[in-house]
Amino acid sequence: MTSSKYLPLITTIAVFVLAYLICIAQFPSMWSTRVIGNLLTDNAFLGITAVGMTFVILSGGIDLSVGSVIAFTGVFLAVLLQNTSIHPLFAFVLALMITTAFGAFMGAVIHYLEMPAFIVTLAGMFLARGVSFLLSTQSVPINHPFYATLQHLYFKMPGGGRLTLIGITMLVVFLVGSIVAQRTRFGANVYALGGNIQSAELMGVPVGRTTIGIYAVSGFLAGLSGIVFSLYTSAGYSLSASGVELDAIAAVVIGGTLLSGGSGFIAGTLIGIFIQGLIQTYIVFDGTLSSWWTKIVIGLLLFGFIALQRGILWMSEHGSVSFRKKAAA
Amino acid sequence: MKRFLSALRRLLPQLAALGIILLLNAMISPGFFHVEMQNGRLYGSLIDVINRGAPVALLAIGMTLVIATKGIDLSVGAVMAITGAVAASLITQGYPLVATLGGTLAVGLFCGLWNGALVALLDIQPIIATLILMVAGRGIAQLITEGIILTFNDKPDLIFVGSGAFLGLPMPFIIWFVMAILMVTIVRRTALGLLIEAIGVNRRASTLSGVGSRSLLFAVYATSGLCAAIAGIIAAADIKGADANNAGLWLELDAILAVVIGGNSLLGGRFSIAGSLIGAMIMQSVNTGILLSGFPPEFNLIIKAVIILIILVVQSPTSQSLWTFLRRDRHPTAKQERAVR
């Protein structure tokens, strides 16, 4: 049983390693810390929000609002820094407070009004996108010296690759997320909710508090991701980051988390992000392929992993049935 | 007649919401209800609502059936992009209109059958099964159009589907209305609708009691794909071209909202296609109203979100039980009064 719990994660890692080996065989220059550094930097915002999405999906929910919240955070920061003289760090704190409260509010609506997460976060998606339209419909540049300082913070890895601040932020978020999911009571409650909400309630899991906490975490991480995105692009634009929620969900599923909730690992999501990034890097290296192949390949990967999960489930059920038969005999 | 009245009573909240929004629109722009005949076709804001709402209305018809089986179809927007691309590519290659339409509908049907196979045969959760096509669909559409916007300005017969008029009414409206009548007749004049509801309430129990759940699920997702294909043709014919990136973008969400606003539960079971269509018209009236009001379009999404929230809160189980609680509270006092008398 333990092996079937880890099998999706192991498969994801195997697919990533295999894909990377194929890439290196074709383009030997992809084996460099530069490529790895860029992989981390380019996917940092997606990775951070995907951690929040993993928590939500582990609990059996879904959060469609993250892309809009990222765009909102970017526009909010840009407008705030353009029109006032407050320090960016203070603006970051403000943005995180707003997005966390927004997430908590959606969680409260989902819990207390007993409405499906899908519809509530869909309304949240419209709301966040609409508010960022209100703030500005144009792309607002950010030219704060503090931004320049943050953007030039990096470790030089051997081989010339740069491990940037936002890349490190993503890795730290993944580390903290893993610890919270595996080693804290909140994490255990999240898994319990995803397993079976009624049993969780009967076991004494505080369903309301946990639900609100989960969506607050997702809102917080979407806000953090928005900050990272604004550092990455040096601008805030209300139309940016549309469809990021889909990429995040895809990364979570490719990372081996069951969309029905209750089973999966934060670390798997990191590999899911890497696989998506690798496909994009490969298309860039190839130069002749069009970018829409990314979507098709991700679709195929999604299908492959979902079929694999079904296969594992079927085998484990089948196995336990034959085991029971033997025991009866 | 009795059945019609009871159906009307069930749809009362939705009809009231539609009425209120239409009245608000009329307050914002006084000429809202004005409809006039020009060059043999009707013009006016009301006609605009039923015309522009066609893609969402069509998607909502298929989506209602899917949601009634406790499923969801996220791929319809992407299927619209694929079928729009197929239609444009076939017609520009010189195929006649009938072959183009037939081929496009077949592609939509195939997309629906793919979703149906994942849900019915592989037992994958509908939200994930249809996510696959949602993610990959636009890529496939790009592949068909080879990354450009395929235009067909010189094909009046296909353009007629999107902007022509018949008996004074716009073609898109006629198409969705006929489709709606057809689907309602199919599911309500036979036992099919009841069986679909049975699957939504408890798929295992209905399978065990002899309902052909698998083939019905196939049929339901295929219908959704077909509706998306028709919507895709209309959307492409309307702009005289196939835009793989933007055709049907986020329309799956609009369609799901139309179904939910129409009073259907996302948990499956009892459904009403008429309710979903009223939901679609509510959404389109809101859009048209915002346009007419001269509000900056930036407000569009916020107003939409607030209206959705209000309608959802009114429909939520918690406020429903609060409502019954309040009503129950009133009855004993009424009885007491009677007893006193």
Contacts between the chains, C-beta under 8 A, distances in Angstrom:
chain1	res1	chain2	res2	distance
A	62	B	127	7.5
A	64	B	253	8.0
A	112	B	318	6.6
A	113	B	312	7.6
A	113	B	313	6.3
A	113	B	316	4.2
A	113	B	317	7.7
A	113	B	318	5.1
A	113	B	319	7.3
A	114	B	316	6.2
A	114	B	317	4.7
A	114	B	318	5.6
A	115	B	312	5.9
A	115	B	316	5.3
A	116	B	266	4.9
A	116	B	267	7.8
A	118	B	72	7.6
A	118	B	127	7.5
A	118	B	256	7.7
A	118	B	266	6.9
A	119	B	256	7.5
A	119	B	257	7.5
A	119	B	260	5.9
A	119	B	266	6.7
A	119	B	308	7.9
A	119	B	312	6.3
A	120	B	312	7.7
A	122	B	253	5.7
A	122	B	256	7.5
A	122	B	257	7.1
A	122	B	308	7.9
A	123	B	305	4.9
A	123	B	308	4.9
A	123	B	309	5.4
A	123	B	312	7.1
A	124	B	305	7.7
A	125	B	253	8.0
A	126	B	301	4.6
A	126	B	302	7.5
A	126	B	304	5.5
A	126	B	305	3.9
A	126	B	308	7.2
A	127	B	301	7.3
A	127	B	302	6.4
A	127	B	305	4.1
A	127	B	306	7.8
A	129	B	301	5.3
A	130	B	298	7.2
A	130	B	299	7.1
A	130	B	300	7.1
A	130	B	301	3.2
A	130	B	302	3.6
A	130	B	303	7.9
A	130	B	304	7.5
A	130	B	305	6.1
A	131	B	302	6.6
A	133	B	297	7.9
A	133	B	298	4.0
A	133	B	300	7.9
A	133	B	301	6.4
A	133	B	302	7.9
A	134	B	298	5.2
A	134	B	299	7.2
A	134	B	302	6.9
A	137	B	298	6.1
A	246	B	131	7.5
A	246	B	134	7.1
A	246	B	135	6.0
A	249	B	131	6.8
A	250	B	131	7.7
A	250	B	135	6.0
A	253	B	128	6.8
A	253	B	131	7.8
A	259	B	125	5.9
A	259	B	127	6.7
A	259	B	128	4.7
A	260	B	125	5.8
A	290	B	142	7.0
A	290	B	147	5.9
A	292	B	138	7.1
A	292	B	139	4.1
A	292	B	142	3.8
A	292	B	143	6.6
A	292	B	147	7.2
A	292	B	244	8.0
A	293	B	139	6.7
A	294	B	139	7.3
A	295	B	135	5.9
A	295	B	136	5.7
A	295	B	138	6.0
A	295	B	139	3.4
A	295	B	142	8.0
A	296	B	136	5.1
A	296	B	139	3.9
A	296	B	140	6.4
A	296	B	143	7.2
A	298	B	135	5.6
A	298	B	136	7.2
A	299	B	132	5.3
A	299	B	133	7.2
A	299	B	135	4.7
A	299	B	136	2.5
A	299	B	137	7.8
A	299	B	139	6.9
A	300	B	136	7.0
A	302	B	128	7.8
A	302	B	131	6.8
A	302	B	132	4.9
A	302	B	135	6.3
A	302	B	136	7.8
A	303	B	132	5.0
A	306	B	118	7.9
A	306	B	124	5.7
A	306	B	128	5.8
A	306	B	129	7.5
A	306	B	132	7.2
A	307	B	122	6.7
A	310	B	122	5.5
A	310	B	123	6.7
A	310	B	124	6.3
